[in-house]
């Protein structure tokens, strides 16, 4: 079977499925990606880069900017697909991400190929507005509406849909939900192991180990959508209660999924200034902004952390949270539907109201003071992730999804209609039963004879004399 994967940062959600298929000599596996640094081969998968024709127009209407980016990516993927087709490659199955527009025009190139999509958040990552930070334009949500139209188009033309979580599946329109299969992306928990001997050095001089009280917060971008402001506001009471605790904050300053900071600055700078005004010099020295970090460094920080805080109440469950559980972290997280799907309150994590900074800080402080509870939470969290999200659990479900996509069950034959009840044959028109007719004619005959006989006496005359001309086989006789 020929299988094509499409993802801008391949392998993405296909990191286990694609190599497993490529390991089977009966399959040819190719992937299209926007990554220009990709090797020609990865674990048996042939990688081909897609080149964007151009970037988004600077003077484009703001509501159309995301739609244009999706269109440009869809065009780049389709043109790369045309080249593959010209080289003789026609996939039996195409697996792509619904986000980003990559799959929008693949039906034009390969109309017969079976197409499956991995779904992200319906709305292209947009999040509900924070009432504390309302958008400058009340029609800002119109941008999301245009994104949803393209997402709906991509999902509507697919033959099968895969969502990594039930929360994500429920975010899509009801007619599409009936076609969605919930399949975890999977984790290599064998490689994500707790490390009691971990040591990290801060600023070239301060060495930290598991014996230290370390609180970690990791986000792609430090912004309100990720709960950055809620976490920072919990630090003053926390740092006062725990005078030895250190806070390690990872995250970039640009981009993000929510609105930009007013005035064009960075949200991190705004919230850090607010926090600095509430801390003395010694407390401020225990807060470390580490900027963006590579995944390997993030894993080391999670191995080191006594407590990891995960917020972002309106976002899908991030892979990083599952990695924290696999690494045996004691996690404090926002009590929100997307997180509750993977976090069992009091068993694998502690859940709090993220809008209450005092409660958030107190929960972290209590965990720092209770090593036995932290250890129990970490062990239970790792066991739960291994049971539900390990690659050994996720991969067979992904393979079953792909097999169903490639080999759909034949359509059921329509049930035969029950036989119709027999309808009686209609009686011949204008038919009169014979017996009553004979009686009436005999009465007429007697009357006529009675009128002409002497003395008026009626003399019976055999009815056969009058009825002799009638057919002997009258209907009904």
C-alpha positions as CSV (number, residue, x, y, z in Angstrom):
1,X,0.0,0.0,0.0
2,X,1.2,3.5,-0.8
3,X,0.7,6.0,2.1
4,X,1.3,9.8,2.0
5,X,1.6,11.8,5.3
6,X,1.2,15.5,5.2
7,X,2.3,17.7,8.1
8,X,4.1,21.0,8.2
9,X,6.4,19.8,11.1
10,X,6.4,16.1,10.2
11,X,6.2,13.7,12.0
12,X,3.8,15.5,14.4
13,X,1.0,13.2,15.4
14,X,2.4,10.5,13.1
15,X,5.7,9.9,14.9
16,X,4.7,6.3,15.7
17,X,2.3,5.4,12.9
18,X,4.5,6.5,10.0
19,X,7.7,4.5,11.0
20,X,5.6,1.5,11.9
21,X,4.1,1.5,8.4
22,X,7.4,2.1,6.7
23,X,8.9,-0.9,8.5
24,X,6.6,-3.1,6.5
25,X,8.1,-3.9,3.1
26,X,4.6,-4.1,1.7
27,X,4.2,-0.4,2.2
28,X,5.7,2.7,0.5
29,X,5.6,5.7,2.9
30,X,6.2,9.3,1.8
31,X,5.7,12.5,3.8
32,X,5.3,16.1,2.6
33,X,6.6,18.8,5.1
34,X,7.3,22.5,5.2
35,X,10.5,21.8,7.2
36,X,13.4,22.8,4.9
37,X,16.0,21.1,7.3
38,X,14.4,17.6,7.0
39,X,16.6,14.7,5.8
40,X,15.7,12.8,2.7
41,X,14.8,9.8,4.9
42,X,13.5,9.4,8.4
43,X,13.0,5.9,9.9
44,X,12.1,4.5,6.4
45,X,9.9,7.4,5.4
46,X,10.8,9.4,2.3
47,X,10.6,13.2,3.2
48,X,9.8,15.8,0.5
49,X,9.8,19.6,1.4
50,X,7.0,21.9,0.2
51,X,8.0,25.4,-0.7
52,X,5.5,28.3,-0.1
53,X,5.0,30.4,-3.2
54,X,5.2,33.6,-1.1
55,X,4.3,34.9,2.4
56,X,1.1,36.6,3.4
57,X,0.5,40.0,2.0
58,X,1.2,42.8,4.5
59,X,-1.7,44.8,3.4
60,X,-4.2,41.9,3.6
61,X,-7.4,42.5,5.5
62,X,-6.8,41.3,9.1
63,X,-9.7,38.8,8.9
64,X,-8.3,37.2,5.8
65,X,-4.7,36.9,7.0
66,X,-5.1,33.4,8.5
67,X,-7.3,32.3,5.6
68,X,-4.6,33.4,3.2
69,X,-1.9,31.6,5.1
70,X,-3.9,28.4,4.9
71,X,-4.5,28.9,1.2
72,X,-0.8,29.4,0.6
73,X,0.0,26.2,2.5
74,X,-2.7,24.2,0.7
75,X,-1.3,25.4,-2.6
76,X,2.3,24.5,-1.7
77,X,1.2,21.0,-0.7
78,X,-0.9,20.5,-3.8
79,X,1.9,21.6,-6.1
80,X,4.3,19.2,-4.4
81,X,1.6,16.5,-4.8
82,X,1.4,17.2,-8.5
83,X,5.2,16.6,-8.8
84,X,4.8,13.3,-7.0
85,X,1.9,12.3,-9.3
86,X,4.1,13.2,-12.3
87,X,6.8,10.9,-11.0
88,X,4.3,8.0,-10.8
89,X,3.4,8.1,-7.1
90,X,-0.4,7.7,-6.5
91,X,-1.2,7.1,-2.8
92,X,-3.9,4.7,-1.7
93,X,-4.2,6.7,1.6
94,X,-3.4,10.3,2.5
95,X,-3.1,11.2,6.2
96,X,-2.9,14.9,7.0
97,X,-3.5,17.5,9.7
98,X,-6.7,19.5,9.3
99,X,-5.1,22.6,10.7
100,X,-3.0,24.9,8.6
101,X,-4.7,24.3,5.3
102,X,-2.3,21.6,4.1
103,X,-5.0,19.2,2.9
104,X,-7.4,21.7,1.3
105,X,-6.6,20.9,-2.4
106,X,-5.3,17.3,-2.3
107,X,-8.6,16.0,-3.6
108,X,-7.9,17.9,-6.8
109,X,-4.7,15.9,-7.3
110,X,-5.8,12.5,-6.1
111,X,-9.6,12.3,-6.1
112,X,-9.6,8.5,-5.6
113,X,-7.2,8.4,-2.7
114,X,-8.7,7.7,0.7
115,X,-8.1,10.7,3.0
116,X,-7.9,10.8,6.7
117,X,-7.4,13.9,8.9
118,X,-6.1,14.5,12.4
119,X,-8.2,17.3,13.9
120,X,-7.0,20.1,16.1
121,X,-9.2,22.8,17.7
122,X,-12.1,23.9,15.6
123,X,-11.4,27.5,15.1
124,X,-7.7,27.2,14.3
125,X,-6.4,27.6,17.8
126,X,-8.4,30.7,18.7
127,X,-9.5,30.8,22.3
128,X,-12.4,32.4,24.2
129,X,-11.6,36.0,25.2
130,X,-10.4,36.8,28.7
131,X,-12.8,39.4,30.2
132,X,-9.8,41.1,31.7
133,X,-8.3,41.6,28.3
134,X,-11.1,42.3,25.8
135,X,-10.2,42.7,22.1
136,X,-10.0,46.2,20.8
137,X,-12.4,45.3,18.0
138,X,-15.6,43.6,19.1
139,X,-15.7,41.9,15.7
140,X,-12.4,40.1,16.3
141,X,-14.2,36.8,16.3
142,X,-14.9,37.2,12.6
143,X,-11.4,36.0,11.9
144,X,-12.3,32.7,13.7
145,X,-15.4,32.4,11.6
146,X,-13.4,32.4,8.3
147,X,-10.9,29.9,9.8
148,X,-13.8,27.6,10.7
149,X,-15.1,27.7,7.2
150,X,-11.8,26.3,5.8
151,X,-11.5,23.8,8.6
152,X,-15.0,22.6,7.9
153,X,-14.2,22.3,4.2
154,X,-11.1,20.2,4.9
155,X,-12.8,17.9,7.4
156,X,-16.0,17.6,5.2
157,X,-14.1,16.1,2.3
158,X,-12.2,13.6,4.4
159,X,-13.1,9.9,4.6
160,X,-12.1,9.5,8.2
161,X,-11.4,11.8,11.1
162,X,-9.1,11.3,14.1
163,X,-9.1,13.5,17.3
164,X,-6.5,13.1,20.0
165,X,-9.0,13.8,22.8
166,X,-12.8,13.7,23.4
167,X,-12.7,17.4,24.3
168,X,-11.3,18.3,20.9
169,X,-13.8,16.0,19.1
170,X,-16.7,17.7,21.0
171,X,-15.6,21.1,19.7
172,X,-16.4,20.2,16.1
173,X,-19.9,20.6,14.5
174,X,-22.3,17.8,15.4
175,X,-22.6,16.3,11.9
176,X,-18.8,15.8,11.8
177,X,-18.6,14.5,15.4
178,X,-20.4,11.3,14.3
179,X,-17.4,10.5,12.0
180,X,-14.6,11.3,14.6
181,X,-12.6,8.5,16.2
182,X,-10.7,9.5,19.4
183,X,-7.2,8.1,19.2
184,X,-4.3,9.3,21.4
185,X,-1.1,10.5,19.7
186,X,1.0,8.4,22.1
187,X,4.1,8.9,24.2
188,X,7.4,7.1,24.4
189,X,7.2,6.7,28.1
190,X,10.2,4.4,28.0
191,X,12.3,7.4,27.1
192,X,10.5,9.8,29.5
193,X,11.8,8.5,32.8
194,X,12.0,10.3,36.2
195,X,15.6,11.1,37.0
196,X,16.3,11.4,40.8
197,X,20.0,12.3,40.0
198,X,19.1,15.3,37.7
199,X,21.3,18.4,38.2
200,X,20.9,21.7,36.4
201,X,23.0,24.9,36.8
202,X,21.3,28.3,36.7
203,X,23.3,31.3,35.5
204,X,26.5,29.3,35.4
205,X,26.7,29.2,39.2
206,X,23.5,28.0,41.0
207,X,23.2,24.2,40.9
208,X,19.8,22.7,41.5
209,X,18.9,19.1,42.3
210,X,15.8,17.2,43.3
211,X,16.5,18.1,46.9
212,X,15.7,21.8,46.1
213,X,12.2,23.2,45.9
214,X,11.6,24.0,42.3
215,X,8.4,25.1,40.7
216,X,8.2,25.0,36.9
217,X,5.9,26.7,34.4
218,X,6.4,26.0,30.7
219,X,4.5,27.5,27.7
220,X,5.2,28.0,24.0
221,X,4.5,31.7,24.5
222,X,4.0,33.6,27.8
223,X,0.6,35.1,27.2
224,X,-2.9,35.2,28.9
225,X,-4.2,32.3,26.8
226,X,-1.6,30.1,28.5
227,X,-2.4,31.3,32.0
228,X,0.9,33.2,32.3
229,X,-0.6,36.1,34.2
230,X,-2.5,33.8,36.6
231,X,0.7,31.9,37.4
232,X,2.7,35.0,38.0
233,X,0.1,36.5,40.3
234,X,0.2,33.4,42.5
235,X,3.9,33.8,43.2
236,X,4.0,36.6,45.9
237,X,2.1,34.5,48.5
238,X,4.0,31.3,47.4
239,X,7.5,32.8,47.7
240,X,6.7,34.3,51.1
241,X,5.5,30.9,52.4
242,X,8.4,29.0,50.9
243,X,11.5,31.1,51.3
244,X,13.7,28.4,49.6
245,X,11.6,27.8,46.5
246,X,12.8,28.8,43.1
247,X,10.5,29.4,40.1
248,X,11.7,28.4,36.6
249,X,9.6,29.9,33.8
250,X,10.0,28.8,30.1
251,X,8.3,30.5,27.2
252,X,8.9,32.7,24.2
253,X,7.8,36.4,23.9
254,X,6.4,36.5,20.4
255,X,3.5,34.9,18.6
256,X,0.9,32.9,20.5
257,X,-2.7,31.8,20.1
258,X,-4.5,34.8,21.8
259,X,-4.5,38.5,21.3
260,X,-1.3,40.5,21.3
261,X,-0.5,42.8,24.2
262,X,-1.8,46.4,24.0
263,X,0.7,48.7,22.4
264,X,2.5,45.9,20.6
265,X,4.8,44.9,23.5
266,X,5.3,41.5,25.1
267,X,2.8,40.1,27.6
268,X,5.8,38.7,29.6
269,X,7.2,42.2,30.1
270,X,3.8,43.6,31.2
271,X,3.2,40.8,33.8
272,X,6.8,40.7,35.0
273,X,6.6,44.4,35.8
274,X,3.4,43.9,37.7
275,X,5.0,41.0,39.6
276,X,8.3,42.9,40.4
277,X,6.4,45.6,42.2
278,X,5.1,43.0,44.7
279,X,8.4,41.3,45.5
280,X,11.4,42.4,47.4
281,X,14.9,41.9,45.9
282,X,15.5,38.5,47.5
283,X,12.1,37.1,46.3
284,X,12.6,38.5,42.8
285,X,16.0,36.8,42.6
286,X,14.3,33.4,43.0
287,X,12.2,33.9,39.8
288,X,14.0,32.9,36.7
289,X,12.7,33.6,33.1
290,X,14.5,31.2,30.9
291,X,13.0,32.1,27.5
292,X,12.2,29.5,24.9
293,X,13.9,26.1,25.4
294,X,14.3,23.0,23.3
295,X,12.2,19.9,24.2
296,X,15.2,18.1,25.8
297,X,15.8,21.0,28.1
298,X,12.1,21.2,29.0
299,X,12.2,17.5,29.9
300,X,15.2,18.0,32.2
301,X,13.4,20.9,33.9
302,X,10.3,18.6,34.5
303,X,12.6,15.9,35.9
304,X,14.0,18.5,38.3
305,X,10.7,20.2,39.3
306,X,9.1,19.5,42.7
307,X,5.8,20.9,41.3
308,X,4.8,21.7,37.7
309,X,2.0,24.1,37.1
310,X,-0.2,23.7,33.9
311,X,-2.8,26.4,33.1
312,X,-4.4,27.5,29.8
313,X,-8.0,26.6,30.8
314,X,-9.5,27.2,27.3
315,X,-6.8,25.3,25.3
316,X,-6.6,21.7,24.3
317,X,-4.6,19.4,26.5
318,X,-1.0,20.0,25.6
319,X,1.4,17.2,25.0
320,X,3.7,18.8,27.5
321,X,1.3,18.1,30.3
322,X,1.3,14.4,29.5
323,X,5.1,14.5,29.3
324,X,5.1,16.0,32.8
325,X,2.9,13.1,34.1
326,X,5.2,10.5,32.4
327,X,8.2,12.1,34.0
328,X,6.6,11.6,37.4
329,X,5.9,15.3,38.2
330,X,3.5,16.4,40.9
331,X,1.2,18.6,38.8
332,X,-1.1,21.5,39.8
333,X,-3.4,22.4,36.9
334,X,-6.4,24.5,35.9
335,X,-9.7,22.8,36.7
336,X,-11.0,22.9,33.1
337,X,-12.7,20.3,30.8
338,X,-9.7,19.8,28.5
339,X,-7.4,19.1,31.4
340,X,-9.8,17.0,33.5
341,X,-9.9,14.5,30.6
342,X,-6.3,13.5,31.4
343,X,-5.9,14.6,35.1
344,X,-7.7,12.7,37.9
345,X,-8.2,15.2,40.8
346,X,-6.3,14.1,43.8
347,X,-4.9,11.0,42.0
348,X,-2.7,12.2,39.1
349,X,-2.8,16.0,39.8
350,X,-4.4,18.7,41.9
351,X,-6.9,20.9,40.1
352,X,-7.5,24.5,41.1
353,X,-9.5,27.6,39.9
354,X,-6.9,29.4,37.8
355,X,-8.6,32.8,38.4
356,X,-7.9,32.5,42.2
357,X,-4.1,33.3,42.6
358,X,-4.2,32.9,46.3
359,X,-5.7,29.4,46.0
360,X,-3.2,28.5,43.3
361,X,-0.2,29.7,45.3
362,X,-1.5,28.0,48.4
363,X,-1.9,24.6,46.6
364,X,1.6,24.7,45.3
365,X,3.0,25.7,48.7
366,X,1.2,22.9,50.4
367,X,2.6,20.4,47.9
368,X,6.1,21.7,48.4
369,X,5.7,21.1,52.1
370,X,4.5,17.5,51.6
371,X,7.2,15.3,49.8
372,X,5.2,12.1,50.4
373,X,2.1,13.4,48.6
374,X,4.3,14.8,45.8
375,X,5.8,11.3,45.4
376,X,2.5,9.6,45.4
377,X,1.0,12.0,42.8
378,X,4.0,11.5,40.5
379,X,4.0,7.7,40.7
380,X,0.2,7.5,40.0
381,X,0.5,10.1,37.2
382,X,3.2,8.0,35.4
383,X,1.2,4.8,35.8
384,X,-1.9,6.4,34.4
385,X,-0.1,7.8,31.3
386,X,1.6,4.5,30.6
387,X,-1.8,2.7,30.8
388,X,-3.6,5.2,28.5
389,X,-1.1,7.1,26.4
390,X,2.0,5.0,25.9
391,X,2.9,4.3,22.3
392,X,2.2,0.6,22.9
393,X,-1.4,1.5,23.6
394,X,-1.8,4.3,21.1
395,X,-0.2,2.7,18.0
396,X,-2.5,-0.3,17.7
397,X,-5.5,2.1,17.8
398,X,-3.9,4.3,15.1
399,X,-3.2,1.3,12.9
400,X,-6.8,0.1,13.3
401,X,-8.0,3.6,12.3
402,X,-5.8,3.6,9.2
403,X,-6.8,0.1,8.2
404,X,-10.5,1.1,8.5
405,X,-9.7,4.2,6.3
406,X,-7.9,2.2,3.7
407,X,-10.3,-0.7,3.6
408,X,-13.8,0.6,4.4
409,X,-16.5,-1.9,5.2
410,X,-18.8,-2.5,2.2
411,X,-22.0,-0.6,2.3
412,X,-24.9,-2.7,3.8
413,X,-27.4,-4.0,1.2
414,X,-30.7,-2.2,1.6
415,X,-33.3,-4.4,3.3
416,X,-35.9,-5.9,1.0
417,X,-39.4,-4.5,1.3
418,X,-41.9,-6.9,2.8
419,X,-44.2,-8.6,0.3
420,X,-47.4,-6.6,-0.3
421,X,-50.7,-8.0,0.9
422,X,-52.7,-9.7,-1.9
423,X,-55.4,-7.5,-3.2
424,X,-58.8,-9.2,-4.1
425,X,-59.7,-9.1,-7.8
426,X,-62.4,-6.5,-8.5
427,X,-65.9,-7.7,-9.3
428,X,-67.0,-7.2,-13.0
429,X,-68.8,-4.0,-13.4
430,X,-72.7,-3.8,-13.4
431,X,-73.1,-7.3,-12.2
432,X,-76.3,-8.4,-10.4
433,X,-76.5,-11.7,-8.5
434,X,-78.7,-14.3,-10.4
435,X,-80.9,-15.6,-7.6
436,X,-82.5,-12.3,-6.7
437,X,-83.0,-11.5,-10.3
438,X,-84.9,-14.7,-11.0
439,X,-87.2,-14.1,-8.1
440,X,-88.0,-10.5,-9.3
441,X,-88.7,-11.7,-12.8
442,X,-91.0,-14.5,-11.6
443,X,-93.0,-12.0,-9.5
444,X,-93.4,-9.9,-12.6
445,X,-94.6,-12.9,-14.6
446,X,-97.2,-13.9,-12.0
447,X,-98.5,-10.4,-11.9
448,X,-99.0,-10.3,-15.7
449,X,-100.7,-13.7,-15.7
450,X,-103.0,-12.7,-12.9
451,X,-104.2,-9.6,-14.8
452,X,-105.2,-11.6,-17.9
453,X,-106.6,-14.9,-16.4
454,X,-110.4,-15.4,-16.1
455,X,-111.8,-14.4,-12.7
456,X,-108.6,-12.6,-11.9
457,X,-107.0,-15.8,-10.5
458,X,-103.3,-16.0,-10.9
459,X,-102.0,-19.1,-12.6
460,X,-98.4,-19.9,-11.9
461,X,-96.2,-20.2,-14.9
462,X,-92.8,-22.0,-14.7
463,X,-90.2,-19.3,-14.4
464,X,-88.1,-21.2,-17.0
465,X,-90.5,-20.1,-19.7
466,X,-89.6,-16.5,-19.1
467,X,-86.0,-17.0,-18.2
468,X,-85.1,-19.4,-20.9
469,X,-83.2,-16.8,-22.9
470,X,-81.0,-15.9,-19.9
471,X,-77.6,-17.5,-19.7
472,X,-77.5,-20.5,-17.4
473,X,-74.2,-19.6,-15.8
474,X,-74.9,-16.1,-14.5
475,X,-72.3,-14.6,-12.3
476,X,-72.9,-15.4,-8.7
477,X,-75.2,-18.4,-9.3
